[in-house]
Amino acid sequence: MGICTQDSDCRSGYACIDMSEENDWGASIIQLNPIRTGVCISPESAETIGPDRQNQVCTGAGGAGEGEGGGGGGGAQNNP
C-alpha cells in the first residue's frame, strides 16, 4: 500500500485512510514512530452483515458439525 496524507495522493478509486485510527479493516500500525499512518486503499463498500443473517454458507444447512463433509482428511495414505 502506498503511504499518503490526503485522497489526492492516491490513484483514482482509492482513498487515503489513517490506519492509526479505528477503521473498517481492523488494521493497526505496528511500526514504531511511523512517519505517516495514512495508506491508499480501496474504500469499504460491502454492506454490514446483520445479526439475524443465516450462516449456512459457512456451516452447512445442519449447522456446525452436522451432516456430511466437514473437510479434513486428504493427504497421502500409508498403505503397507
mmJSON file of the N, C-alpha and C atoms, coordinates in Angstrom:
{"data_MODEL":{"atom_site":{
"group_PDB":["ATOM","ATOM","ATOM","ATOM","ATOM","ATOM","ATOM","ATOM","ATOM","ATOM","ATOM","ATOM","ATOM","ATOM","ATOM","ATOM","ATOM","ATOM","ATOM","ATOM","ATOM","ATOM","ATOM","ATOM","ATOM","ATOM","ATOM","ATOM","ATOM","ATOM","ATOM","ATOM","ATOM","ATOM","ATOM","ATOM","ATOM","ATOM","ATOM","ATOM","ATOM","ATOM","ATOM","ATOM","ATOM","ATOM","ATOM","ATOM","ATOM","ATOM","ATOM","ATOM","ATOM","ATOM","ATOM","ATOM","ATOM","ATOM","ATOM","ATOM","ATOM","ATOM","ATOM","ATOM","ATOM","ATOM","ATOM","ATOM","ATOM","ATOM","ATOM","ATOM","ATOM","ATOM","ATOM","ATOM","ATOM","ATOM","ATOM","ATOM","ATOM","ATOM","ATOM","ATOM","ATOM","ATOM","ATOM","ATOM","ATOM","ATOM","ATOM","ATOM","ATOM","ATOM","ATOM","ATOM","ATOM","ATOM","ATOM","ATOM","ATOM","ATOM","ATOM","ATOM","ATOM","ATOM","ATOM","ATOM","ATOM","ATOM","ATOM","ATOM","ATOM","ATOM","ATOM","ATOM","ATOM","ATOM","ATOM","ATOM","ATOM","ATOM","ATOM","ATOM","ATOM","ATOM","ATOM","ATOM","ATOM","ATOM","ATOM","ATOM","ATOM","ATOM","ATOM","ATOM","ATOM","ATOM","ATOM","ATOM","ATOM","ATOM","ATOM","ATOM","ATOM","ATOM","ATOM","ATOM","ATOM","ATOM","ATOM","ATOM","ATOM","ATOM","ATOM","ATOM","ATOM","ATOM","ATOM","ATOM","ATOM","ATOM","ATOM","ATOM","ATOM","ATOM","ATOM","ATOM","ATOM","ATOM","ATOM","ATOM","ATOM","ATOM","ATOM","ATOM","ATOM","ATOM","ATOM","ATOM","ATOM","ATOM","ATOM","ATOM","ATOM","ATOM","ATOM","ATOM","ATOM","ATOM","ATOM","ATOM","ATOM","ATOM","ATOM","ATOM","ATOM","ATOM","ATOM","ATOM","ATOM","ATOM","ATOM","ATOM","ATOM","ATOM","ATOM","ATOM","ATOM","ATOM","ATOM","ATOM","ATOM","ATOM","ATOM","ATOM","ATOM","ATOM","ATOM","ATOM","ATOM","ATOM","ATOM","ATOM","ATOM","ATOM","ATOM","ATOM","ATOM","ATOM","ATOM","ATOM","ATOM","ATOM","ATOM","ATOM","ATOM","ATOM","ATOM","ATOM"],
"id":[1,2,3,4,5,6,7,8,9,10,11,12,13,14,15,16,17,18,19,20,21,22,23,24,25,26,27,28,29,30,31,32,33,34,35,36,37,38,39,40,41,42,43,44,45,46,47,48,49,50,51,52,53,54,55,56,57,58,59,60,61,62,63,64,65,66,67,68,69,70,71,72,73,74,75,76,77,78,79,80,81,82,83,84,85,86,87,88,89,90,91,92,93,94,95,96,97,98,99,100,101,102,103,104,105,106,107,108,109,110,111,112,113,114,115,116,117,118,119,120,121,122,123,124,125,126,127,128,129,130,131,132,133,134,135,136,137,138,139,140,141,142,143,144,145,146,147,148,149,150,151,152,153,154,155,156,157,158,159,160,161,162,163,164,165,166,167,168,169,170,171,172,173,174,175,176,177,178,179,180,181,182,183,184,185,186,187,188,189,190,191,192,193,194,195,196,197,198,199,200,201,202,203,204,205,206,207,208,209,210,211,212,213,214,215,216,217,218,219,220,221,222,223,224,225,226,227,228,229,230,231,232,233,234,235,236,237,238,239,240],
"type_symbol":["N","C","C","N","C","C","N","C","C","N","C","C","N","C","C","N","C","C","N","C","C","N","C","C","N","C","C","N","C","C","N","C","C","N","C","C","N","C","C","N","C","C","N","C","C","N","C","C","N","C","C","N","C","C","N","C","C","N","C","C","N","C","C","N","C","C","N","C","C","N","C","C","N","C","C","N","C","C","N","C","C","N","C","C","N","C","C","N","C","C","N","C","C","N","C","C","N","C","C","N","C","C","N","C","C","N","C","C","N","C","C","N","C","C","N","C","C","N","C","C","N","C","C","N","C","C","N","C","C","N","C","C","N","C","C","N","C","C","N","C","C","N","C","C","N","C","C","N","C","C","N","C","C","N","C","C","N","C","C","N","C","C","N","C","C","N","C","C","N","C","C","N","C","C","N","C","C","N","C","C","N","C","C","N","C","C","N","C","C","N","C","C","N","C","C","N","C","C","N","C","C","N","C","C","N","C","C","N","C","C","N","C","C","N","C","C","N","C","C","N","C","C","N","C","C","N","C","C","N","C","C","N","C","C","N","C","C","N","C","C"],
"label_atom_id":["N","CA","C","N","CA","C","N","CA","C","N","CA","C","N","CA","C","N","CA","C","N","CA","C","N","CA","C","N","CA","C","N","CA","C","N","CA","C","N","CA","C","N","CA","C","N","CA","C","N","CA","C","N","CA","C","N","CA","C","N","CA","C","N","CA","C","N","CA","C","N","CA","C","N","CA","C","N","CA","C","N","CA","C","N","CA","C","N","CA","C","N","CA","C","N","CA","C","N","CA","C","N","CA","C","N","CA","C","N","CA","C","N","CA","C","N","CA","C","N","CA","C","N","CA","C","N","CA","C","N","CA","C","N","CA","C","N","CA","C","N","CA","C","N","CA","C","N","CA","C","N","CA","C","N","CA","C","N","CA","C","N","CA","C","N","CA","C","N","CA","C","N","CA","C","N","CA","C","N","CA","C","N","CA","C","N","CA","C","N","CA","C","N","CA","C","N","CA","C","N","CA","C","N","CA","C","N","CA","C","N","CA","C","N","CA","C","N","CA","C","N","CA","C","N","CA","C","N","CA","C","N","CA","C","N","CA","C","N","CA","C","N","CA","C","N","CA","C","N","CA","C","N","CA","C","N","CA","C","N","CA","C","N","CA","C","N","CA","C","N","CA","C","N","CA","C","N","CA","C"],
"label_alt_id":[null,null,null,null,null,null,null,null,null,null,null,null,null,null,null,null,null,null,null,null,null,null,null,null,null,null,null,null,null,null,null,null,null,null,null,null,null,null,null,null,null,null,null,null,null,null,null,null,null,null,null,null,null,null,null,null,null,null,null,null,null,null,null,null,null,null,null,null,null,null,null,null,null,null,null,null,null,null,null,null,null,null,null,null,null,null,null,null,null,null,null,null,null,null,null,null,null,null,null,null,null,null,null,null,null,null,null,null,null,null,null,null,null,null,null,null,null,null,null,null,null,null,null,null,null,null,null,null,null,null,null,null,null,null,null,null,null,null,null,null,null,null,null,null,null,null,null,null,null,null,null,null,null,null,null,null,null,null,null,null,null,null,null,null,null,null,null,null,null,null,null,null,null,null,null,null,null,null,null,null,null,null,null,null,null,null,null,null,null,null,null,null,null,null,null,null,null,null,null,null,null,null,null,null,null,null,null,null,null,null,null,null,null,null,null,null,null,null,null,null,null,null,null,null,null,null,null,null,null,null,null,null,null,null,null,null,null,null,null,null],
"label_comp_id":["MET","MET","MET","GLY","GLY","GLY","ILE","ILE","ILE","CYS","CYS","CYS","THR","THR","THR","GLN","GLN","GLN","ASP","ASP","ASP","SER","SER","SER","ASP","ASP","ASP","CYS","CYS","CYS","ARG","ARG","ARG","SER","SER","SER","GLY","GLY","GLY","TYR","TYR","TYR","ALA","ALA","ALA","CYS","CYS","CYS","ILE","ILE","ILE","ASP","ASP","ASP","MET","MET","MET","SER","SER","SER","GLU","GLU","GLU","GLU","GLU","GLU","ASN","ASN","ASN","ASP","ASP","ASP","TRP","TRP","TRP","GLY","GLY","GLY","ALA","ALA","ALA","SER","SER","SER","ILE","ILE","ILE","ILE","ILE","ILE","GLN","GLN","GLN","LEU","LEU","LEU","ASN","ASN","ASN","PRO","PRO","PRO","ILE","ILE","ILE","ARG","ARG","ARG","THR","THR","THR","GLY","GLY","GLY","VAL","VAL","VAL","CYS","CYS","CYS","ILE","ILE","ILE","SER","SER","SER","PRO","PRO","PRO","GLU","GLU","GLU","SER","SER","SER","ALA","ALA","ALA","GLU","GLU","GLU","THR","THR","THR","ILE","ILE","ILE","GLY","GLY","GLY","PRO","PRO","PRO","ASP","ASP","ASP","ARG","ARG","ARG","GLN","GLN","GLN","ASN","ASN","ASN","GLN","GLN","GLN","VAL","VAL","VAL","CYS","CYS","CYS","THR","THR","THR","GLY","GLY","GLY","ALA","ALA","ALA","GLY","GLY","GLY","GLY","GLY","GLY","ALA","ALA","ALA","GLY","GLY","GLY","GLU","GLU","GLU","GLY","GLY","GLY","GLU","GLU","GLU","GLY","GLY","GLY","GLY","GLY","GLY","GLY","GLY","GLY","GLY","GLY","GLY","GLY","GLY","GLY","GLY","GLY","GLY","GLY","GLY","GLY","ALA","ALA","ALA","GLN","GLN","GLN","ASN","ASN","ASN","ASN","ASN","ASN","PRO","PRO","PRO"],
"label_asym_id":["A","A","A","A","A","A","A","A","A","A","A","A","A","A","A","A","A","A","A","A","A","A","A","A","A","A","A","A","A","A","A","A","A","A","A","A","A","A","A","A","A","A","A","A","A","A","A","A","A","A","A","A","A","A","A","A","A","A","A","A","A","A","A","A","A","A","A","A","A","A","A","A","A","A","A","A","A","A","A","A","A","A","A","A","A","A","A","A","A","A","A","A","A","A","A","A","A","A","A","A","A","A","A","A","A","A","A","A","A","A","A","A","A","A","A","A","A","A","A","A","A","A","A","A","A","A","A","A","A","A","A","A","A","A","A","A","A","A","A","A","A","A","A","A","A","A","A","A","A","A","A","A","A","A","A","A","A","A","A","A","A","A","A","A","A","A","A","A","A","A","A","A","A","A","A","A","A","A","A","A","A","A","A","A","A","A","A","A","A","A","A","A","A","A","A","A","A","A","A","A","A","A","A","A","A","A","A","A","A","A","A","A","A","A","A","A","A","A","A","A","A","A","A","A","A","A","A","A","A","A","A","A","A","A","A","A","A","A","A","A"],
"label_entity_id":["1","1","1","1","1","1","1","1","1","1","1","1","1","1","1","1","1","1","1","1","1","1","1","1","1","1","1","1","1","1","1","1","1","1","1","1","1","1","1","1","1","1","1","1","1","1","1","1","1","1","1","1","1","1","1","1","1","1","1","1","1","1","1","1","1","1","1","1","1","1","1","1","1","1","1","1","1","1","1","1","1","1","1","1","1","1","1","1","1","1","1","1","1","1","1","1","1","1","1","1","1","1","1","1","1","1","1","1","1","1","1","1","1","1","1","1","1","1","1","1","1","1","1","1","1","1","1","1","1","1","1","1","1","1","1","1","1","1","1","1","1","1","1","1","1","1","1","1","1","1","1","1","1","1","1","1","1","1","1","1","1","1","1","1","1","1","1","1","1","1","1","1","1","1","1","1","1","1","1","1","1","1","1","1","1","1","1","1","1","1","1","1","1","1","1","1","1","1","1","1","1","1","1","1","1","1","1","1","1","1","1","1","1","1","1","1","1","1","1","1","1","1","1","1","1","1","1","1","1","1","1","1","1","1","1","1","1","1","1","1"],
"label_seq_id":[1,1,1,2,2,2,3,3,3,4,4,4,5,5,5,6,6,6,7,7,7,8,8,8,9,9,9,10,10,10,11,11,11,12,12,12,13,13,13,14,14,14,15,15,15,16,16,16,17,17,17,18,18,18,19,19,19,20,20,20,21,21,21,22,22,22,23,23,23,24,24,24,25,25,25,26,26,26,27,27,27,28,28,28,29,29,29,30,30,30,31,31,31,32,32,32,33,33,33,34,34,34,35,35,35,36,36,36,37,37,37,38,38,38,39,39,39,40,40,40,41,41,41,42,42,42,43,43,43,44,44,44,45,45,45,46,46,46,47,47,47,48,48,48,49,49,49,50,50,50,51,51,51,52,52,52,53,53,53,54,54,54,55,55,55,56,56,56,57,57,57,58,58,58,59,59,59,60,60,60,61,61,61,62,62,62,63,63,63,64,64,64,65,65,65,66,66,66,67,67,67,68,68,68,69,69,69,70,70,70,71,71,71,72,72,72,73,73,73,74,74,74,75,75,75,76,76,76,77,77,77,78,78,78,79,79,79,80,80,80],
"pdbx_PDB_ins_code":[null,null,null,null,null,null,null,null,null,null,null,null,null,null,null,null,null,null,null,null,null,null,null,null,null,null,null,null,null,null,null,null,null,null,null,null,null,null,null,null,null,null,null,null,null,null,null,null,null,null,null,null,null,null,null,null,null,null,null,null,null,null,null,null,null,null,null,null,null,null,null,null,null,null,null,null,null,null,null,null,null,null,null,null,null,null,null,null,null,null,null,null,null,null,null,null,null,null,null,null,null,null,null,null,null,null,null,null,null,null,null,null,null,null,null,null,null,null,null,null,null,null,null,null,null,null,null,null,null,null,null,null,null,null,null,null,null,null,null,null,null,null,null,null,null,null,null,null,null,null,null,null,null,null,null,null,null,null,null,null,null,null,null,null,null,null,null,null,null,null,null,null,null,null,null,null,null,null,null,null,null,null,null,null,null,null,null,null,null,null,null,null,null,null,null,null,null,null,null,null,null,null,null,null,null,null,null,null,null,null,null,null,null,null,null,null,null,null,null,null,null,null,null,null,null,null,null,null,null,null,null,null,null,null,null,null,null,null,null,null],
"Cartn_x":[0.835,0.0,0.879,0.45,1.184,0.828,1.807,1.524,0.985,0.212,-0.425,-0.777,-1.138,-1.645,-3.038,-3.421,-4.753,-5.168,-6.464,-7.005,-6.336,-5.935,-5.324,-3.949,-3.377,-2.108,-2.308,-3.56,-3.884,-4.425,-4.331,-4.884,-6.41,-7.025,-8.476,-9.131,-10.177,-10.909,-10.383,-9.287,-8.703,-8.827,-8.795,-8.873,-7.697,-7.3,-6.235,-6.886,-6.617,-7.221,-6.137,-6.395,-5.446,-5.64,-4.691,-4.8,-4.464,-4.046,-3.785,-5.082,-6.159,-7.469,-8.311,-9.446,-10.354,-10.765,-10.721,-11.019,-11.798,-12.405,-13.254,-12.494,-11.192,-10.388,-9.849,-9.993,-9.453,-7.927,-7.343,-5.887,-5.27,-4.032,-3.269,-1.889,-1.327,0.044,0.95,1.912,2.807,4.224,4.517,5.844,5.994,7.134,7.386,7.653,6.968,7.139,7.092,5.997,5.921,5.884,6.44,6.423,4.992,4.272,2.873,2.075,0.792,-0.067,-1.217,-1.246,-2.263,-1.795,-2.708,-2.383,-3.479,-3.101,-4.066,-4.69,-5.997,-6.702,-8.085,-8.614,-9.958,-10.965,-11.842,-12.805,-13.701,-14.091,-15.001,-16.318,-16.804,-18.044,-19.052,-18.68,-19.604,-20.626,-21.803,-22.829,-22.486,-22.872,-22.686,-23.638,-23.145,-23.974,-24.747,-26.061,-26.918,-26.814,-27.15,-27.033,-28.023,-29.09,-30.087,-29.823,-28.717,-28.411,-27.994,-28.486,-28.159,-26.687,-26.069,-24.658,-24.453,-25.435,-25.369,-24.258,-23.772,-22.674,-21.437,-21.233,-20.045,-20.24,-21.436,-21.633,-22.456,-23.083,-23.953,-25.351,-26.316,-27.712,-27.983,-27.224,-27.471,-26.722,-25.9,-25.114,-23.752,-22.917,-21.54,-21.517,-20.752,-20.55,-21.639,-22.666,-23.741,-23.686,-24.298,-24.37,-23.098,-22.995,-21.838,-20.738,-19.608,-18.494,-17.724,-17.3,-16.53,-15.078,-14.686,-13.314,-12.326,-11.09,-10.045,-9.709,-9.072,-8.678,-7.581,-7.786,-6.862,-5.443,-4.558,-3.162,-2.856,-1.596,-1.175,-1.501,-1.827,-2.089,-0.939,-0.63,0.46,-0.118,-0.001,-0.52,0.629,0.751,1.869,1.783],
"Cartn_y":[-1.181,0.0,1.243,2.232,3.481,4.352,5.078,5.996,7.307,8.022,9.245,10.149,11.368,12.307,12.814,12.652,13.081,12.25,12.249,11.428,11.716,12.962,13.299,12.64,12.1,11.365,9.966,9.517,8.15,8.144,6.982,6.869,6.854,7.005,7.07,5.838,6.043,4.94,4.535,5.143,4.83,6.035,5.787,6.853,6.746,7.878,7.911,7.696,6.556,6.196,6.165,6.837,6.847,5.566,4.66,3.362,3.402,4.567,4.671,4.89,5.207,5.386,4.143,4.024,2.9,2.919,1.745,1.703,0.448,0.438,-0.673,-1.976,-1.922,-3.112,-3.74,-3.057,-3.558,-3.553,-2.707,-2.658,-1.821,-2.146,-1.405,-1.095,0.014,0.365,-0.296,-1.096,-1.778,-1.213,-0.353,0.268,1.298,1.308,2.304,3.654,4.676,6.052,6.175,5.751,5.863,7.321,7.581,8.934,9.321,8.395,8.619,7.374,7.546,6.404,6.271,7.147,7.066,6.16,5.335,4.475,4.585,4.428,4.419,3.031,2.99,1.704,1.9,0.834,0.883,1.071,2.058,2.304,1.101,0.925,-0.149,0.049,-1.011,-0.863,-1.971,-2.953,-4.055,-3.621,-4.225,-3.945,-4.668,-4.077,-4.719,-5.898,-7.021,-8.215,-8.092,-8.203,-8.09,-9.303,-9.16,-10.267,-11.405,-11.142,-12.166,-12.938,-12.657,-13.294,-14.747,-15.615,-17.036,-17.252,-18.252,-18.539,-19.893,-20.367,-21.686,-21.823,-20.749,-20.828,-21.399,-21.02,-21.455,-22.776,-23.037,-24.206,-25.313,-25.073,-26.069,-25.959,-26.557,-26.422,-26.951,-27.975,-28.563,-27.871,-26.899,-26.239,-26.886,-26.339,-26.811,-28.227,-29.088,-30.442,-31.423,-30.994,-31.893,-32.156,-33.226,-33.532,-34.165,-34.252,-34.884,-33.862,-34.343,-33.454,-33.072,-31.846,-31.385,-31.151,-31.523,-31.273,-32.16,-31.777,-32.556,-33.808,-34.746,-35.983,-35.694,-36.058,-35.739,-36.17,-35.831,-36.157,-37.578,-37.907,-39.251,-40.275,-41.478,-42.552,-43.544,-44.118,-45.081,-46.48,-47.138,-48.483,-49.476,-50.295,-51.253,-52.341],
"Cartn_z":[0.0,0.0,0.0,-0.736,-0.78,0.412,0.933,2.034,1.477,2.294,1.823,2.994,2.658,3.661,3.3,2.008,1.561,0.358,0.057,-1.034,-2.372,-2.607,-3.895,-4.084,-3.015,-3.119,-3.709,-3.783,-4.21,-5.634,-6.282,-7.634,-7.57,-8.714,-8.828,-8.21,-7.446,-6.841,-5.474,-5.039,-3.737,-2.822,-1.525,-0.537,0.415,0.969,1.966,3.327,3.947,5.224,6.302,7.422,8.533,9.33,9.218,9.872,11.358,11.873,13.307,14.081,13.358,13.965,13.731,14.415,14.183,12.719,12.068,10.634,10.291,9.1,8.659,8.464,8.33,8.068,9.347,10.464,11.722,11.723,10.883,10.747,11.857,12.176,13.172,12.621,13.053,12.707,13.726,13.269,14.2,14.183,13.229,13.152,14.271,14.929,15.961,15.327,15.795,15.322,13.798,13.174,11.707,11.258,10.09,9.529,9.163,8.533,8.149,8.493,8.78,9.088,8.099,7.094,6.05,4.929,4.417,3.278,2.23,0.962,-0.136,-0.19,-0.076,-0.05,-0.666,-1.234,-1.802,-0.668,-0.765,0.314,0.564,1.812,2.2,1.464,0.804,0.05,0.323,1.126,1.41,2.461,2.38,3.373,4.666,5.781,7.071,7.177,7.671,7.833,9.135,9.044,10.217,11.123,12.404,13.359,13.098,12.353,12.083,10.786,10.12,8.84,9.035,8.174,8.228,7.92,8.522,8.288,7.618,6.871,6.272,5.239,4.698,3.743,4.433,5.68,6.413,7.137,7.632,8.478,7.834,6.705,6.092,6.663,6.017,6.416,7.808,8.259,9.573,10.688,10.39,11.425,11.545,12.352,12.51,13.068,12.442,12.936,12.561,11.855,11.469,9.977,9.555,8.134,7.621,6.307,5.69,5.451,5.101,4.76,5.985,6.024,7.17,6.816,5.617,5.197,5.911,5.853,6.529,5.755,6.422,5.761,4.759,3.54,2.467,2.744,1.849,2.042,1.618,1.671,1.272,2.343,1.915,2.848,2.79,3.918,4.003,3.929,2.776,2.577,2.606,3.669,3.732,2.7],
"occupancy":[1.0,1.0,1.0,1.0,1.0,1.0,1.0,1.0,1.0,1.0,1.0,1.0,1.0,1.0,1.0,1.0,1.0,1.0,1.0,1.0,1.0,1.0,1.0,1.0,1.0,1.0,1.0,1.0,1.0,1.0,1.0,1.0,1.0,1.0,1.0,1.0,1.0,1.0,1.0,1.0,1.0,1.0,1.0,1.0,1.0,1.0,1.0,1.0,1.0,1.0,1.0,1.0,1.0,1.0,1.0,1.0,1.0,1.0,1.0,1.0,1.0,1.0,1.0,1.0,1.0,1.0,1.0,1.0,1.0,1.0,1.0,1.0,1.0,1.0,1.0,1.0,1.0,1.0,1.0,1.0,1.0,1.0,1.0,1.0,1.0,1.0,1.0,1.0,1.0,1.0,1.0,1.0,1.0,1.0,1.0,1.0,1.0,1.0,1.0,1.0,1.0,1.0,1.0,1.0,1.0,1.0,1.0,1.0,1.0,1.0,1.0,1.0,1.0,1.0,1.0,1.0,1.0,1.0,1.0,1.0,1.0,1.0,1.0,1.0,1.0,1.0,1.0,1.0,1.0,1.0,1.0,1.0,1.0,1.0,1.0,1.0,1.0,1.0,1.0,1.0,1.0,1.0,1.0,1.0,1.0,1.0,1.0,1.0,1.0,1.0,1.0,1.0,1.0,1.0,1.0,1.0,1.0,1.0,1.0,1.0,1.0,1.0,1.0,1.0,1.0,1.0,1.0,1.0,1.0,1.0,1.0,1.0,1.0,1.0,1.0,1.0,1.0,1.0,1.0,1.0,1.0,1.0,1.0,1.0,1.0,1.0,1.0,1.0,1.0,1.0,1.0,1.0,1.0,1.0,1.0,1.0,1.0,1.0,1.0,1.0,1.0,1.0,1.0,1.0,1.0,1.0,1.0,1.0,1.0,1.0,1.0,1.0,1.0,1.0,1.0,1.0,1.0,1.0,1.0,1.0,1.0,1.0,1.0,1.0,1.0,1.0,1.0,1.0,1.0,1.0,1.0,1.0,1.0,1.0,1.0,1.0,1.0,1.0,1.0,1.0],
"B_iso_or_equiv":[0.0,0.0,0.0,0.0,0.0,0.0,0.0,0.0,0.0,0.0,0.0,0.0,0.0,0.0,0.0,0.0,0.0,0.0,0.0,0.0,0.0,0.0,0.0,0.0,0.0,0.0,0.0,0.0,0.0,0.0,0.0,0.0,0.0,0.0,0.0,0.0,0.0,0.0,0.0,0.0,0.0,0.0,0.0,0.0,0.0,0.0,0.0,0.0,0.0,0.0,0.0,0.0,0.0,0.0,0.0,0.0,0.0,0.0,0.0,0.0,0.0,0.0,0.0,0.0,0.0,0.0,0.0,0.0,0.0,0.0,0.0,0.0,0.0,0.0,0.0,0.0,0.0,0.0,0.0,0.0,0.0,0.0,0.0,0.0,0.0,0.0,0.0,0.0,0.0,0.0,0.0,0.0,0.0,0.0,0.0,0.0,0.0,0.0,0.0,0.0,0.0,0.0,0.0,0.0,0.0,0.0,0.0,0.0,0.0,0.0,0.0,0.0,0.0,0.0,0.0,0.0,0.0,0.0,0.0,0.0,0.0,0.0,0.0,0.0,0.0,0.0,0.0,0.0,0.0,0.0,0.0,0.0,0.0,0.0,0.0,0.0,0.0,0.0,0.0,0.0,0.0,0.0,0.0,0.0,0.0,0.0,0.0,0.0,0.0,0.0,0.0,0.0,0.0,0.0,0.0,0.0,0.0,0.0,0.0,0.0,0.0,0.0,0.0,0.0,0.0,0.0,0.0,0.0,0.0,0.0,0.0,0.0,0.0,0.0,0.0,0.0,0.0,0.0,0.0,0.0,0.0,0.0,0.0,0.0,0.0,0.0,0.0,0.0,0.0,0.0,0.0,0.0,0.0,0.0,0.0,0.0,0.0,0.0,0.0,0.0,0.0,0.0,0.0,0.0,0.0,0.0,0.0,0.0,0.0,0.0,0.0,0.0,0.0,0.0,0.0,0.0,0.0,0.0,0.0,0.0,0.0,0.0,0.0,0.0,0.0,0.0,0.0,0.0,0.0,0.0,0.0,0.0,0.0,0.0,0.0,0.0,0.0,0.0,0.0,0.0],
"pdbx_formal_charge":[null,null,null,null,null,null,null,null,null,null,null,null,null,null,null,null,null,null,null,null,null,null,null,null,null,null,null,null,null,null,null,null,null,null,null,null,null,null,null,null,null,null,null,null,null,null,null,null,null,null,null,null,null,null,null,null,null,null,null,null,null,null,null,null,null,null,null,null,null,null,null,null,null,null,null,null,null,null,null,null,null,null,null,null,null,null,null,null,null,null,null,null,null,null,null,null,null,null,null,null,null,null,null,null,null,null,null,null,null,null,null,null,null,null,null,null,null,null,null,null,null,null,null,null,null,null,null,null,null,null,null,null,null,null,null,null,null,null,null,null,null,null,null,null,null,null,null,null,null,null,null,null,null,null,null,null,null,null,null,null,null,null,null,null,null,null,null,null,null,null,null,null,null,null,null,null,null,null,null,null,null,null,null,null,null,null,null,null,null,null,null,null,null,null,null,null,null,null,null,null,null,null,null,null,null,null,null,null,null,null,null,null,null,null,null,null,null,null,null,null,null,null,null,null,null,null,null,null,null,null,null,null,null,null,null,null,null,null,null,null],
"auth_seq_id":[1,1,1,2,2,2,3,3,3,4,4,4,5,5,5,6,6,6,7,7,7,8,8,8,9,9,9,10,10,10,11,11,11,12,12,12,13,13,13,14,14,14,15,15,15,16,16,16,17,17,17,18,18,18,19,19,19,20,20,20,21,21,21,22,22,22,23,23,23,24,24,24,25,25,25,26,26,26,27,27,27,28,28,28,29,29,29,30,30,30,31,31,31,32,32,32,33,33,33,34,34,34,35,35,35,36,36,36,37,37,37,38,38,38,39,39,39,40,40,40,41,41,41,42,42,42,43,43,43,44,44,44,45,45,45,46,46,46,47,47,47,48,48,48,49,49,49,50,50,50,51,51,51,52,52,52,53,53,53,54,54,54,55,55,55,56,56,56,57,57,57,58,58,58,59,59,59,60,60,60,61,61,61,62,62,62,63,63,63,64,64,64,65,65,65,66,66,66,67,67,67,68,68,68,69,69,69,70,70,70,71,71,71,72,72,72,73,73,73,74,74,74,75,75,75,76,76,76,77,77,77,78,78,78,79,79,79,80,80,80],
"auth_comp_id":["MET","MET","MET","GLY","GLY","GLY","ILE","ILE","ILE","CYS","CYS","CYS","THR","THR","THR","GLN","GLN","GLN","ASP","ASP","ASP","SER","SER","SER","ASP","ASP","ASP","CYS","CYS","CYS","ARG","ARG","ARG","SER","SER","SER","GLY","GLY","GLY","TYR","TYR","TYR","ALA","ALA","ALA","CYS","CYS","CYS","ILE","ILE","ILE","ASP","ASP","ASP","MET","MET","MET","SER","SER","SER","GLU","GLU","GLU","GLU","GLU","GLU","ASN","ASN","ASN","ASP","ASP","ASP","TRP","TRP","TRP","GLY","GLY","GLY","ALA","ALA","ALA","SER","SER","SER","ILE","ILE","ILE","ILE","ILE","ILE","GLN","GLN","GLN","LEU","LEU","LEU","ASN","ASN","ASN","PRO","PRO","PRO","ILE","ILE","ILE","ARG","ARG","ARG","THR","THR","THR","GLY","GLY","GLY","VAL","VAL","VAL","CYS","CYS","CYS","ILE","ILE","ILE","SER","SER","SER","PRO","PRO","PRO","GLU","GLU","GLU","SER","SER","SER","ALA","ALA","ALA","GLU","GLU","GLU","THR","THR","THR","ILE","ILE","ILE","GLY","GLY","GLY","PRO","PRO","PRO","ASP","ASP","ASP","ARG","ARG","ARG","GLN","GLN","GLN","ASN","ASN","ASN","GLN","GLN","GLN","VAL","VAL","VAL","CYS","CYS","CYS","THR","THR","THR","GLY","GLY","GLY","ALA","ALA","ALA","GLY","GLY","GLY","GLY","GLY","GLY","ALA","ALA","ALA","GLY","GLY","GLY","GLU","GLU","GLU","GLY","GLY","GLY","GLU","GLU","GLU","GLY","GLY","GLY","GLY","GLY","GLY","GLY","GLY","GLY","GLY","GLY","GLY","GLY","GLY","GLY","GLY","GLY","GLY","GLY","GLY","GLY","ALA","ALA","ALA","GLN","GLN","GLN","ASN","ASN","ASN","ASN","ASN","ASN","PRO","PRO","PRO"],
"auth_asym_id":["A","A","A","A","A","A","A","A","A","A","A","A","A","A","A","A","A","A","A","A","A","A","A","A","A","A","A","A","A","A","A","A","A","A","A","A","A","A","A","A","A","A","A","A","A","A","A","A","A","A","A","A","A","A","A","A","A","A","A","A","A","A","A","A","A","A","A","A","A","A","A","A","A","A","A","A","A","A","A","A","A","A","A","A","A","A","A","A","A","A","A","A","A","A","A","A","A","A","A","A","A","A","A","A","A","A","A","A","A","A","A","A","A","A","A","A","A","A","A","A","A","A","A","A","A","A","A","A","A","A","A","A","A","A","A","A","A","A","A","A","A","A","A","A","A","A","A","A","A","A","A","A","A","A","A","A","A","A","A","A","A","A","A","A","A","A","A","A","A","A","A","A","A","A","A","A","A","A","A","A","A","A","A","A","A","A","A","A","A","A","A","A","A","A","A","A","A","A","A","A","A","A","A","A","A","A","A","A","A","A","A","A","A","A","A","A","A","A","A","A","A","A","A","A","A","A","A","A","A","A","A","A","A","A","A","A","A","A","A","A"],
"auth_atom_id":["N","CA","C","N","CA","C","N","CA","C","N","CA","C","N","CA","C","N","CA","C","N","CA","C","N","CA","C","N","CA","C","N","CA","C","N","CA","C","N","CA","C","N","CA","C","N","CA","C","N","CA","C","N","CA","C","N","CA","C","N","CA","C","N","CA","C","N","CA","C","N","CA","C","N","CA","C","N","CA","C","N","CA","C","N","CA","C","N","CA","C","N","CA","C","N","CA","C","N","CA","C","N","CA","C","N","CA","C","N","CA","C","N","CA","C","N","CA","C","N","CA","C","N","CA","C","N","CA","C","N","CA","C","N","CA","C","N","CA","C","N","CA","C","N","CA","C","N","CA","C","N","CA","C","N","CA","C","N","CA","C","N","CA","C","N","CA","C","N","CA","C","N","CA","C","N","CA","C","N","CA","C","N","CA","C","N","CA","C","N","CA","C","N","CA","C","N","CA","C","N","CA","C","N","CA","C","N","CA","C","N","CA","C","N","CA","C","N","CA","C","N","CA","C","N","CA","C","N","CA","C","N","CA","C","N","CA","C","N","CA","C","N","CA","C","N","CA","C","N","CA","C","N","CA","C","N","CA","C","N","CA","C","N","CA","C","N","CA","C","N","CA","C","N","CA","C","N","CA","C"],
"pdbx_PDB_model_num":[1,1,1,1,1,1,1,1,1,1,1,1,1,1,1,1,1,1,1,1,1,1,1,1,1,1,1,1,1,1,1,1,1,1,1,1,1,1,1,1,1,1,1,1,1,1,1,1,1,1,1,1,1,1,1,1,1,1,1,1,1,1,1,1,1,1,1,1,1,1,1,1,1,1,1,1,1,1,1,1,1,1,1,1,1,1,1,1,1,1,1,1,1,1,1,1,1,1,1,1,1,1,1,1,1,1,1,1,1,1,1,1,1,1,1,1,1,1,1,1,1,1,1,1,1,1,1,1,1,1,1,1,1,1,1,1,1,1,1,1,1,1,1,1,1,1,1,1,1,1,1,1,1,1,1,1,1,1,1,1,1,1,1,1,1,1,1,1,1,1,1,1,1,1,1,1,1,1,1,1,1,1,1,1,1,1,1,1,1,1,1,1,1,1,1,1,1,1,1,1,1,1,1,1,1,1,1,1,1,1,1,1,1,1,1,1,1,1,1,1,1,1,1,1,1,1,1,1,1,1,1,1,1,1,1,1,1,1,1,1]
}}}
